[in-house]
Amino acid sequence: MSTVAPLESQIEKSVEFKRIMIATDFSAASQEAWGYALAIARRYGSEITIVHAIPPAPRRSVPMDPVPPELNRERLLAEQEMERFRQEARLAHAANHVVVEQAPVWDVISSIIEREDPDLLVLGTHGRGILKKLALGSVAEEALRLAPCPVLTVGPKAFPPRSEVADFKNILFATDFGPASAKAFPYALSLAEDCQARLILLHVLPPMPVAEVGPAAYGPATYVAEDLTEWCKRVREESSRQLKELIPRSAKLSAPPIELVAPDFLPEGILDAAMSYEAELIVMGANRTRSPRLAAHISWAITHDVLCQARCPVLTARV
């Protein structure tokens, strides 16, 4: 059963990004992410919090007193780098502040999220790390798993924003009709309305399990083909119906949405659709569960592949 259709009451409230938080390590990936954070901030008049975490000092066998801030070389260098970053970013127009703390990266990010309750977290990623080994994974992967707010991830293949103010022309919403997709959809719709963008709704049909074919699978090939054809037709029709039901009557889109039901493998189906329709933003849910019952849903491994390969930023929301 779809969990997205009953969301009209939530969708009617426009999404706004009034408080944006970006975590930076001053790398090229962070610089690319910063371009999108600033473009979105300019559209929504957002306050920006820029966060940098200094890796904690290695543990010593003999405890030592903390180094005073004025003598902490790592901190002084980080603060100088942050000031240079601020000046180059042309932040004079925006209400913003910076945070430099020495602690594990996610500890710093999560504490600031809890304190400031941002509407959006923006991250750049090199695309390295393995989701199944979170301890060795990237900060972006940890944020996708744990951040309570939506996360905009700018992957290694994403193009820079084409304008100084966020102006997405084509937004692809990839849905599995699960709870994470339900949470992500209001952001796709609201951004499409605000940017007057073309909204592409995509559901990728998973490979058909053998169990779905039924008793005919053990009969002549003709019966198997007939059952397969009927199954594909039935699933496509149901998926198309669910896509149409996503758009509330109150939606103010500049053009009718495009509804796609693609018989393809994930994540290739998402990436191919994004390329074909020149998507400038992908919006999708990020499911945490490993339940076999939800195996068809967009898994963490698929989310990771999309982030690494997409030519545009990816906005995710989790449950």
N, C-alpha and C positions, 0 to 999 in steps of 0.2 A: 504494500500500500504506500502511496506517495505521502511523504511528510511535508512536501513543499506547498501543495495546493491550499491548505488552510491558512496561509500566511498573509492574506490581504490586509488584515488589520495592522500588522507590523510594517508592511511595505508602504502603507500610506504615509508613514512618518519618514520624511526625507533624511537620508544619511548625510551627515556633515563631519568633516575632519577638522575640528576646531583645535585639537591638541595633537601634534605630530611629534613623534620621538624617533630620532635616527641614531643608531649606534655606529660608530666609526672607529676604524683602526688606522685611518689615514692612508689606506691602500688604494690602488686604482679601482678596485671593486667598490669600495666605500664612496669614492668620488662619483662613480656612475650612479650609485643609489642616491647620493645627495642631489643630483640633478632632478630626479623624480620627486624627492621629498620637497624640494623648494618649489617645483612647478605646481604641485598639489597645494602647498601652503599659499601660494599666490592666488590660486583660484578661490580658496575658502577663507582667506585671511587668517590662517592658522597661527597659533603659537608653536614655536619649535623648540624642542629640547634636544641638544646634541650631547651624546654620551660617549665617553671613552673610558675603558677599563684598563688599568695598568696591571699586568700579571702580578700575582702576589709573590713576595720575596720567598726564596727557597727556605724550607725549615732548617734550622740550625740545631746541632746537638746541644749547644750551650745557649740558653735563651739570652737575648740581648734586648736592650731598651729600644723602642721605636726611634727611627731617625727623624729629627725635627723636619717639618715640611720644607723649611728654607734650605735644608741640606740634602734633601732627597733628590738625587740627580735624575732618576727616572721620572719623578713627578714634575720636576722643573722642565725637562725636555718635552713631556707630554703637554704641559700647559702652554709652552711656546708653540708647539705644533698646533694645538687647538686654536690659539689666537691667530696664527697664520691662516688656518682653515676658515675661521670666521671672517677674516678680512677678505679673503679671496672669494668667499661665497656671497658677498654683497647682501648682508643681512640687515642693513640699516632700517629697512622698512618694517621688519617683522619683530613682534614681541617674542623674545627668545632668551634662553639661557643655556649655559654649558655646565656639564658635570664631568669631573675627572676624579675617579676613585680607584684605589688600589685594592683589588679583590678579583676572584674569578669572574669572568665576563658575564655569565648568566646571573650570578648573584647580584652584580651591579644593575643589570638591566631589569631584573625582576623586582628589585627593591624600589627602583624609580617608577616602574609601572604601577606598583601597589600604591605609591605615594601620590602620583600625578594622574593616574587613570587616563592614559592617552587613548585617542580614538583610532590611532594607526601607528604601528611600528614599522619602520623602513630599514631594510638591511641589504647590503651587497654580499654576494657570496662568490667564491671561486669555483663552486661546484664540486668541491672535494668532500670526502667523508662518506661514511656508510650509515644509513639510517638504523640498521640492525645493531650497530655498535655505537650507541649514542655517546658513550664516554670518549670515543675517538672522533666523533663527528664534528661538523662545523657548528659555529654559534647559530647560524641560520637554521640548521636542523633542530637544534635545541629550542629555539624560539618558536618554530612551527609546532612543536609538540606541546609547549608549555604556556605560550603567551595567551592571555585571556582576550586580547584585542586582535583585530585583523592584522595580518602581516603582509607587507608589500616587499617581495623579494626580487632583487634585480640580479639575474644570473649572469654568467660569464659571456653569453652570446647575445645578450639584450642590447638593442640599439639605444643610444641616448635619446632623451625626449626631443621631439622636433620643434617645440616651442617653449618659451619661458613660463607660460601659464598652461597648466594641464588641460589638454584639448584632445582627448582620445577620439578618434574618428570611427574606429571599429573595436567593439568590446566583445570578446568571446566568453560566454558562460558555459562551462562544462559541468554537467550535472549527472549524478547517479540516482537522483531522487531520494537520497538519504538525508539524515539530519544535518550533517555538515554542509551539504549543498543548500539545504533550506536556510541555514544561517548565512551563507555567502550570497545568496541571490539578491537580497535587498541592496547590497553594495553594487552589484552589477547593474541593477535597474536604475538606482539613483544616479550613479555616475553616467549612465547612458542618457538619462534625462538632462542632467546638468551640462554635459558636453554636447548634447544633440548628436550623440553617436549612434551608429548602426549597431544594434544588439543581435548577436548570433547566439542562439540557444542550441546546445549540442548535447546529445546523449549517444555515447558509444556503446553499441550492443556487445556484450561479452561473447566469447566463443561459446557455442551451444554445448552444454553438458550432454553426455550420452543419455543420462537419465531422462532428459527432457523429451527424447524421441519416443519413448514409450515402447510397448511390445513390438511395434513394427520394426524396431532395430534388429530383431532376431528373425525377421522374415525376409522375403525377397527384396532386392535392392530397389525395385520400383516402389514398394510401400515405404521404405525408408526415405526416399526422395520426396514422396508426396507428403509424409509427415514433416520433413524438414522444411519444405516450402510453406506448408500451413503454419508451422511454428514461427518461421521468420515473418510471415505476413501478420500474424496475430501480435507478435511482440512489437513490430514496427508501428502498427496502428495504435497500440496502447501507449507506446512511447511518444508518438506524435500528439496524442490526446493530452498526455501529461505536460508536454512542452507548451502546448497552447494554453493550458490552464494556469501556467505560471504568471502570465501577464494579467494584472488586475485591471478592472474597468477604468480605474482612475489614473492609469499610467499616462504619462505625457511624453511619449516617444516621438521623435521627429519623423520616423518611418516605421512601417510594420516590421516586427522582428523576423529574422530568418530562423526557421526551425530545421534542424538537421538531426537525422537518426542515421548514424554511420555504422555499418557492419564492419568493424575493424578491431584491431587489438589496441589496448591501452599500453603506453601513452601515445603510440604513433597516431591514433585517430585524433587526439587532441592537437598534437603538434602539426599534423597535416592540415586540419581545419584552420588552425591559426595562420598557417602560411598561405593557404588558398584565399582566405578572406582578409589578409593583411591586417590581422589583429594587432592593435597597439597595447592591449591589456588582456590578460587572461584572468578570469575570476573562477575560483573553484573551492569546494570544501576540502578539508583535510581530515580524513577519518583516522582515529587513533586505534580503533578496535582491531584485533586479530581474529575475531570470531569467524569460524568457517561459514556461518550463516550469512555473513556480510562479505564473503569473498569477492563478490562481483562489484563491490563498492570501490571507490577510488582509494587505493591503499597508500601508505606512506612511501613505499618504493616507487609507485607511479608518480606521486607528487614530486618526489625527488628528481626523477627523470625529466619531468616537464620543466622544473626549475632550471635544470642544468642545460637543457637544449633549446628552450624558448628564446625567440628573437625579441621578446618584449617582456616587461615585468609581469609577475604573477601575484595576484592578490588572493590570499587564502584566509579562510575562517574555519575554526575548529569547534567541536563540541566537547 
